[in-house]
Amino acid sequence: MSQIGDFIKKRRIELGMSQDDLAEKMGYRDRSTIAKIEAGINDVSQGKTEAFAEALDTDVAYLVGLSDLPNTPEEMSDGDILFALTDGATTEEISDEIFNEVRNFAIFLADKSRKKAEGTKTDES
């Protein structure tokens, strides 16, 4: 399986999408193209990689293995952070201070991951 196919499949499953669902979002007639991409049979062009990232609510860096986080910090919503922090439970006990610390930490981790990926990319060049 190709690396991008692995990440497309992983993200699709994380989102609870079927191959048919993703094929529809991508404008394909059926799921066969998605299955071939996930199996590494078909390559994905740069333009299609961007379209896949959008359809899978992620960024290109995640799909090509340069980021461990499926969303960039700008795409993390306050609701996502609250859900992660409380595991979906009540948010009455979460102060603004704690919420902001968690949000800042998430941004820190995303930046750290991005810098590490950029360093690895630079080292390989």
C-alpha positions as a Markdown table, in Angstrom:
| # | Residue | x | y | z |
|---|---|---|---|---|
| 1 | Met | 0.0 | 0.0 | 0.0 |
| 2 | Ser | 1.3 | 3.5 | -0.8 |
| 3 | Gln | 2.0 | 5.9 | 2.1 |
| 4 | Ile | -0.7 | 8.4 | 0.9 |
| 5 | Gly | -3.1 | 5.5 | 0.5 |
| 6 | Asp | -2.5 | 4.4 | 4.0 |
| 7 | Phe | -3.2 | 7.9 | 5.4 |
| 8 | Ile | -6.3 | 8.3 | 3.2 |
| 9 | Lys | -7.7 | 5.0 | 4.5 |
| 10 | Lys | -6.7 | 5.8 | 8.1 |
| 11 | Arg | -8.4 | 9.3 | 8.0 |
| 12 | Arg | -11.4 | 8.0 | 6.2 |
| 13 | Ile | -12.0 | 5.4 | 8.9 |
| 14 | Glu | -11.3 | 7.9 | 11.7 |
| 15 | Leu | -14.2 | 10.0 | 10.2 |
| 16 | Gly | -16.4 | 6.9 | 9.9 |
| 17 | Met | -16.7 | 7.3 | 6.1 |
| 18 | Ser | -17.1 | 4.4 | 3.7 |
| 19 | Gln | -15.2 | 4.2 | 0.5 |
| 20 | Asp | -18.5 | 5.0 | -1.2 |
| 21 | Asp | -18.9 | 8.2 | 0.9 |
| 22 | Leu | -15.4 | 9.4 | 0.0 |
| 23 | Ala | -15.9 | 8.5 | -3.7 |
| 24 | Glu | -19.0 | 10.7 | -3.7 |
| 25 | Lys | -17.2 | 13.6 | -2.0 |
| 26 | Met | -14.4 | 13.3 | -4.5 |
| 27 | Gly | -16.8 | 13.1 | -7.5 |
| 28 | Tyr | -15.9 | 9.6 | -8.5 |
| 29 | Arg | -18.6 | 7.3 | -10.0 |
| 30 | Asp | -18.0 | 4.5 | -7.4 |
| 31 | Arg | -15.6 | 3.4 | -4.8 |
| 32 | Ser | -13.2 | 1.4 | -7.1 |
| 33 | Thr | -10.8 | 4.3 | -7.5 |
| 34 | Ile | -10.7 | 4.9 | -3.7 |
| 35 | Ala | -10.0 | 1.2 | -3.2 |
| 36 | Lys | -7.2 | 1.3 | -5.7 |
| 37 | Ile | -5.6 | 4.4 | -4.1 |
| 38 | Glu | -5.8 | 2.9 | -0.7 |
| 39 | Ala | -4.2 | -0.3 | -2.0 |
| 40 | Gly | -1.4 | 1.6 | -3.7 |
| 41 | Ile | -2.5 | 0.6 | -7.2 |
| 42 | Asn | -3.3 | 4.1 | -8.3 |
| 43 | Asp | -1.2 | 7.2 | -7.7 |
| 44 | Val | -2.6 | 10.5 | -6.5 |
| 45 | Ser | -1.7 | 13.7 | -8.2 |
| 46 | Gln | -0.8 | 16.8 | -6.2 |
| 47 | Gly | -4.1 | 18.5 | -7.1 |
| 48 | Lys | -6.1 | 15.4 | -6.1 |
| 49 | Thr | -4.1 | 15.2 | -2.8 |
| 50 | Glu | -5.3 | 18.7 | -2.0 |
| 51 | Ala | -8.9 | 17.6 | -2.8 |
| 52 | Phe | -8.5 | 14.5 | -0.7 |
| 53 | Ala | -7.3 | 16.6 | 2.2 |
| 54 | Glu | -10.3 | 18.9 | 1.9 |
| 55 | Ala | -12.7 | 15.9 | 1.7 |
| 56 | Leu | -11.1 | 14.3 | 4.7 |
| 57 | Asp | -11.0 | 17.5 | 6.8 |
| 58 | Thr | -7.3 | 17.5 | 7.1 |
| 59 | Asp | -4.2 | 18.9 | 5.4 |
| 60 | Val | -1.8 | 17.7 | 2.8 |
| 61 | Ala | 1.0 | 17.4 | 5.3 |
| 62 | Tyr | -1.0 | 14.8 | 7.2 |
| 63 | Leu | -1.8 | 12.8 | 4.1 |
| 64 | Val | 1.8 | 12.6 | 2.9 |
| 65 | Gly | 3.1 | 11.7 | 6.4 |
| 66 | Leu | 4.7 | 15.1 | 7.3 |
| 67 | Ser | 2.4 | 15.7 | 10.3 |
| 68 | Asp | 1.1 | 13.4 | 13.0 |
| 69 | Leu | -2.0 | 15.6 | 13.5 |
| 70 | Pro | -4.9 | 15.2 | 11.1 |
| 71 | Asn | -5.9 | 18.9 | 11.5 |
| 72 | Thr | -3.8 | 22.0 | 11.7 |
| 73 | Pro | -4.2 | 24.2 | 14.8 |
| 74 | Glu | -6.2 | 26.7 | 12.8 |
| 75 | Glu | -8.7 | 24.0 | 12.0 |
| 76 | Met | -9.1 | 22.8 | 15.6 |
| 77 | Ser | -12.4 | 24.1 | 16.8 |
| 78 | Asp | -13.1 | 25.0 | 20.4 |
| 79 | Gly | -15.7 | 22.2 | 20.4 |
| 80 | Asp | -13.1 | 19.7 | 19.3 |
| 81 | Ile | -10.8 | 20.8 | 22.2 |
| 82 | Leu | -13.6 | 20.7 | 24.8 |
| 83 | Phe | -14.7 | 17.3 | 23.6 |
| 84 | Ala | -11.1 | 15.9 | 23.8 |
| 85 | Leu | -10.7 | 17.5 | 27.2 |
| 86 | Thr | -13.9 | 16.2 | 28.7 |
| 87 | Asp | -14.4 | 13.1 | 26.6 |
| 88 | Gly | -17.9 | 14.4 | 25.8 |
| 89 | Ala | -18.9 | 14.9 | 29.4 |
| 90 | Thr | -20.2 | 18.1 | 30.9 |
| 91 | Thr | -18.0 | 21.2 | 30.5 |
| 92 | Glu | -19.2 | 23.0 | 33.6 |
| 93 | Glu | -16.0 | 22.1 | 35.5 |
| 94 | Ile | -13.7 | 23.4 | 32.7 |
| 95 | Ser | -12.5 | 26.9 | 33.5 |
| 96 | Asp | -11.4 | 29.3 | 30.8 |
| 97 | Glu | -7.9 | 29.2 | 32.1 |
| 98 | Ile | -7.7 | 25.4 | 31.7 |
| 99 | Phe | -9.3 | 25.5 | 28.3 |
| 100 | Asn | -6.8 | 28.1 | 27.1 |
| 101 | Glu | -3.9 | 26.1 | 28.5 |
| 102 | Val | -5.0 | 23.0 | 26.6 |
| 103 | Arg | -5.6 | 24.9 | 23.4 |
| 104 | Asn | -2.1 | 26.5 | 23.6 |
| 105 | Phe | -0.6 | 23.0 | 24.3 |
| 106 | Ala | -2.4 | 21.6 | 21.3 |
| 107 | Ile | -1.0 | 24.4 | 19.1 |
| 108 | Phe | 2.5 | 23.8 | 20.6 |
| 109 | Leu | 2.4 | 20.1 | 19.8 |
| 110 | Ala | 1.2 | 20.8 | 16.2 |
| 111 | Asp | 4.0 | 23.3 | 15.7 |
| 112 | Lys | 6.6 | 20.9 | 17.2 |
| 113 | Ser | 5.4 | 18.1 | 14.9 |
| 114 | Arg | 5.5 | 20.4 | 11.9 |
| 115 | Lys | 9.0 | 21.6 | 12.7 |
| 116 | Lys | 10.2 | 18.0 | 13.2 |
| 117 | Ala | 8.7 | 17.0 | 9.9 |
| 118 | Glu | 10.4 | 20.0 | 8.2 |
| 119 | Gly | 13.7 | 19.1 | 9.8 |
| 120 | Thr | 13.4 | 15.6 | 8.6 |
| 121 | Lys | 12.5 | 16.8 | 5.1 |
| 122 | Thr | 15.6 | 19.1 | 5.2 |
| 123 | Asp | 17.9 | 16.4 | 6.4 |
| 124 | Glu | 16.8 | 14.0 | 3.6 |
| 125 | Ser | 17.4 | 16.7 | 0.9 |
